[in-house]
């Protein structure tokens, strides 16, 4: 049995789901995308004008129920080369770098500044070597590229520097088709991309029961292209949602169920993650912390509702509102990581993020990888392993005065004991001083540089890379040249490297 966290009383699950369905049936959702709205009306849904003077699409309970039934309970992700990578659903947990950053905390200078292409490539190369991250994300913007094609540019940089799947998304109403064509270059055709998806795209509900023009079009394009989506409402407790947990959970569930239903009406069987990026509204600072303890409570509550419905889950957790990798960042990130792991969140977005998901830090990403590893280890099964009956182990202990070399210890310690890497301090003071007395900041900075030095790039066909660049250049509106990318890192030759590559490609997120 794995550890499990329950925060919603059994007697409240049905009322919460029922009230969410009632909101969708009586209040409805403002679907601002004209094409999607017409498709929904074509399925027999009705419009109603409500108190905010907006025309809202009403979703009858039977339509929502049918959508929940047709949404996949699990789905698979494949790597860039088409090999099976992992499955999302059940209680499998995958930690993923956070998204939506605008700045980086430069690990060399300590400066927080606008991020660029060089930063993004270094991020992919570091993240590619972290063992506890399930897959990647297009984690932050590159401010040296035109905004209208920056989503495709980030996807290009991931595809050329890693084999891992990626969480991404389009910044504009017309971004998904270009990005789908880019990914299709690594498959035989569109049908093959649908059968072997390599990405999850984020679709955001914008609050006030509204899906924007961009979100509506992106949802349609993803469903039609076979790209799995995560529905991510930004539920702000105390501002645009009730400050109380039950009320906020109801409103969050309604927002997500609207997205799930629309995805299934567009194309039944579309893989959808029941997600969210909630926050509380801080009544003194007027900020919206995503790492607040109430936010974490709301996260695990809506995940519990999603699991009751049998849907795969996503959450923004394991992040911090701190500005640096300090005690606050460690406390907030580990609290989120551990709660996410125990709750069985399938895709956890957050590692590496600081400052209200505005700033990305490679040092924090490396540190968070250790936190995520420990959280995943905590979720190992509590099971008998030749230790019941225990009397023989007691006899060995009394005879030898230790169990260090006992056959039982030698057999089980590699699985049972999690040994942190060099960023965690688990040595005595004397040894620590002998090794230079390095601080946490020095240790994580050294590990970032080690990972960059150890990185080796996956081979990419030059003709295919040219096609990728052609798709990006076709979206440019000026003659501004594309930013320079880092020179490729050559892979060493030999059997050992081939084995290492196969090992990297087969790593799985797990809990």
N, C-alpha and C positions, 0 to 999 in steps of 0.2 A: 504494500500500500504506500502510495506517495502522500506527502503532506497536502492538506487541502484547507482552504480558507473559505468560510461561509460568513457573510455579513448581512444577507437578506433573509429574514425569517420566512419559513416555508409558506406561512399564511399570507404573506405580502406579495409573493411572486405573481400570482394570478391577478390580484388587483392592480399591480403596477403595469403589467402587460395590457390588461383590459382598459385601463385609463389612457395608456398611450394610443391604443387603437381607437378609443373614443375621440381623442384629439384629432387623429387623422380623418375620422369619419365626419366629425361635426365642424371642426375648424379648418382642417386641410392644410395644404402646403402651397405657397406661392412658387410656381414653377416659371421662372423668368425666361427660360429658353423656349422660343416660339415653336421650334420643331419638336422638341420633346413634349411640350404641352399638347400639341396637336396629336401626337402619337398616343398619349395617355387618353385623350378624349375619344380617340378612335377605338380604344379598348372599352368604351362605355362609361368611363369615369365622368363625373360632373364638376362644373364650376360653381362656386358660391362666393359672394362678396361678403366680407366679414367686417368687424368693427374697425379694423385699420384701413378700410376702404381699398383693400387689395383683392383681386380675383384669385381664389385659391382652389386648387384641385382637391376634391374630396376622395378619400380612399376607403371604400367600404371594408369592414372587417374580413369578409370572405375573400376579398382580393389580397389583403395583407397575408392572410393565412395561406393562401395558395402560393404566394411568393416565397414565404418561409419554407414551404414544402419543396419547391423546385430549386431553391438555393442549395448548392453543394455543401455537405457537412464537412468534407475535407477536400483539399486539392493539392496538387503537386507543383513544385517549382523545379526547373531544370537550369543547368548552367549554360554559359554562353555557347559551349560546344554541343549542347543538346543532351548531355548526360543527366540522368536523374540526380537531383541534389537533395531535396527534402520534401516533407509533406506538412501542410498546415491544417490543424484541426485537433480535436481531442484536447489533451493536456500538454502537447508538445510546445516547448517554449523556445523562441528564437529572439535573441537580442540583436538590435539593428541600430546603427548610428542615427542620431536625431536628424531632423530636416528643418529647413526654412531659415537657416542662419544667413546673416548679411555680413558678419565680421568674423575674423579669426583672432585668437589670442596667439600671437607669434611666439613659438617656443624658443626661438633664438634671441629675440630682443625683449620679450616680455610685453610688447606693445599690442594693444587691441586696435585693429585697423580694418578697413575694407578688404575683403578677400578677393583673390584673383586666381587665374588659371594655374599658376605655379603651386599655389597653396592647395588647390583641389587635387592636383596630380599627386602631391605628397600625401595628402589624406588617403587617397585610394590605395597607394602603395603601402602605407602603414596599416590601414584597416585590413588589407588583403592578407596580412600575416598574423592577425590576431585570432587566436584559436577559439575564443568564446563568443565571437560575433557570428551569428548564423549566416548573414549575407550583408550586402552594402546598401547605402542610400545615397541619393544625390543631395548631400547633407547641407550645402550652403551655396549661395550665389557666387558667381564669378563676375566681378564688376568691370572686367576689361573686355566684355563682349556685349553686343547689342541685346537689350532685354528681350526682344521678341523671339530670339532664337537661343537664349541662354539655357532653356530647359533641354533642348536637343544637344547643345554643346556639352553640358554636364554628363548627359547620357553617353555621348561619344567618348568622353574622357574615361568613364567607367569601363565601357566596352573594350577600350584599347589597353587597359591596365589591369584588368581582373577578369577571371572566368566566373566569378560568383554572380548569382542573381542580384537584383537591385530593386529597392523601393524608390519610385520616382513619381513623376506627374508633370502635367503641362501647365505653364504659366498663363497661357492665352486660350482663347476659344478655339483656335485652329492648330494647337500644338500637337495633339495626340496623333493624327495621321502621319506626320513627318517622323515622329518617334517610333511609331509602329513599323514604318517602312525601314527604319534603321535596324530595328531588332530582327525584322524579317530577313535581312541580308545574312543572318546567321542560321537561317532555317531554309528548307527547300522551297516553301511557299507559305501563304497565309494560313492554310489549313494546318501546316506543320507548326507554325507559331502558336496557333490556338491549342494544338494538342500538347505542345511542350513550351509553356510560357516561361519567360526568364525574368519577369518583372511584375511588381504590384504597383498600381498607380493610385495616388490619393485623390479623392473627391471630397471637397469640403462643403458641409452645410453651414450657411453663413449666419445663422441665428434668425429669430423671429419667424421660424418655420418658412424659410426661404432658401431656394437653390438658385444661385446666380446664373446668368447666361453662360459664363465660362464653365461652371460646374455641370450644368445641364448638358452642354455640348460634349464636354470631356466624358461624362458618364455614358452618353450614347456612343461615342467613338470607341471607348474602351470595350464596352459590351460587344459591339460589332466586330472589333478587332481581336476579341478573345483575350484581352488583358484583364487579369483579376484586379479588382478595385477594393480599396478600404474606404468605408464611409466614415468621415471624421468630423463630427460636429464640434464646435468650440462652445461648450456649455459653460457660461460664466455665472457661478452661484452668487446670488445677491445682486446681480446687475440685470441679466436678461434671462435668468432662471431662478427658481426659488432658492433661498439661502439654506433651506432644509434638505436633508439627504433624500427623503422619499420623493418630494416634489421635483428635485433636480433630476433624479433617476428617471422618473416618468417622462419628463420633457426630453431628456437625452435619448431614451429608448424610442420615443416617437420620431425624433429627427432621423435616427439611424434606420428605423423600419421604413420610413418614407424612401430613403435611398435604396434599401434592399428591394423594396417593391418596384420602384421604377426600373432598376437594373433587370429584374426578372421579367417585367412587362416588355422591355426592349428586346431581351433575348433570354428565354428561360434557360437556367443552368449556368448563368454567368457566375463565376466565383466571386464572392463578396465577403470581406472581413467586416465584422461588427466592431467598429472602432470609435475613437474619440480623442479629443485633445482638450479636456475640460480644465477649468481653472476656477479659483475663487476670486471674488472682488475684494481687495483689501480696503477696508473702510477708512483707514488712515492715510495710506499712500496713494490710493486710487490706481494701484497696479493690480495685475491679475496673475498671481503665482500658480504655476502648473505643478510645483512640487509641494504645495501646502498640504498639510495632513488631511484636510477635508477633501482636497482634490483626489488624493490617493484613495480615500474612502469611496468617493464617487466612482473612480476607475474600477475598483474591485467589485462594486455593486452592479454596474452595468455589464461587466464581464460575466458576473454570475447569472444575470438575466439572459445574456446571449447564450451561455452554455445550456441553460434550461431550454432554449429554443433550438439547440443543436447547431449553432452557427459558429464558424471560426472567428477569432477575436484579435483585436489590435488595441494598443494603448500607448499614449505618450507618458512614459515613466522612466526611471533611472536617469533623471536629469536634475539640474540645479539652477536656482536663481542667483547663485553666487557669481562673482565676477572673476574669480581665480580658482585654482585647485586648492581649496583650503578645507578647514574642518566642516564648514557648512556644506560645501560641495560634496564631500565624502558622505556626510550624514544623509543628506537629501537623496543622493543617488543610490546609496545602498538600501535605504528604506524602500524606495520605489522598485529597485531591482528585486529585492527579496519578496515583496508583496506581489509583484508581477509573476515571479516564478511560482510561488505557492498557489496563486490563483489560476495558473495555467494559461496566461495570456500568450496567444500563439505568435504574435509579432509585436515586440516591445521596442518602440522608437524612443530614443533618448540619449544613449551613451554619447559622450563627447560634447553635449550641449550645456551652455551656461547662459545666464543673464536673459531669462525669458525667451529662450530658444533663438536669441539674436546672435550669439557668439559661439563659434565652434573652436574647440581646443584639442589639438593632438595629444597633449599631455594628459588631459582628462580622459580622452578616448582610451589611451593605454591603461590608465588607472582603472577606468570603468570596466575594461575587459577582465581585470582581476575580480572586481566586485561581482560581475555577471557570472564568472566561473564559480565563485563561492555560492552564489544564489542558486545556480543550477545544481551544484553538488548537494545542497541542502534538500533538494527535492528527490534525491535517490530513494528508492523503495526502502521501507522499514521491513526487513525480511530476515528470516532465519538463515544464517550462513555457517553451518556446522558449529553453532554456538548455543544450541539447546539440544540435549541437556548441557549444562555448563560445568558440571562437577569435575570432568577430566581436565578442563582448563584451569580450574582452581588447584587441582593437584599439581599440575605443571608449574603454576605460579609459586606455590609453596616450596616445591623441590628446587627450582632454579632461582627463585627470588626475582624473576622478571619473566616477561613473555616475548621479549624482543626477538629471540631467535626461534621461537616456537613455530612448528610447521604451519599452524593456523595463522599466525601473524605474517609469516613470509608469503603465504598464499593470498591473503586478503588485503594487506596494506596498500598495494598499488591502486586498488579500486576504492578502498574505504577512506583513505586520507588524501585530502586535497593539499597539494604543496604549491603555494603561491610562487610566482616568478620574482624577478629581482626588484620590482617596484615596491613590494611589500617588505617591511622590516620584521623579520622573524629570527634575528640573530642576537646574541648577547652583546652587551655594551663593549666588552673588550674586543671581540671580533669586529664589531661595527667600527670601532676606532682604527683597528689595524687595516681595515679596508677603505679607509679614507673618511669615515664619519659623514657619509653623504646624506643630505636632507632628502625628503620626498621629492621636492622640485628637481634636485640634481638627478635622482634615480629615474624619474619618468622622462626627463629630457634625454638622458643617456639611452634609455630604451627606445625612444622615438628615433634617435639617430641610428641605433643598432638595426631596427626594423627597416629603415630606409636603405641602409647598407646591405642588408640581406635580401632585399627585394629582387626578384627576377621577373621580367615581363612575359606575358603569354604571347606566343607568335600570332601575328595578325597579317593576313594576306594583304599585300600592298594595294592590289586592285580593289579589294573590299574596303580598305581604309579610304581610298580615293572616292569610292561611292558614298561612304558616310560623310566625308567632307563636302561632296557635291550637294547632298541633301541639305546640309547646314547652310552652305553658301547661297543656295537657292532662296533661302528665307531672309537674307540680308537686304536691308533697304538703303545702305550706303556702300561706298567703296572702301570702307575701313577694313584693313586686313585682319584676318583671324589672329588671335593671340598666339605667341610662340609657345609650343609645348616643350617639356623636358626631353632630352635625348633618350631614346629607348635604352633600357637596361638589358644587356645580353644575358641569356640563360647559359650557364655552363653546360657543356656537353657531358654525356656519359650516362650509364645506367642509373647511378645514384640520383641524378637530377630527374630522370624520367620517373623513378619511383616516387620522388618527392612531389612531383607534379600530380601524379595520380592520387597521392595521399591528400593533397590540398583540395583537389576537386571532389573527393568523396566525403569531406568533412560534413557533418550534419549538426544542425541545431537540435538540442535535446533537453529534456528535463527529467 
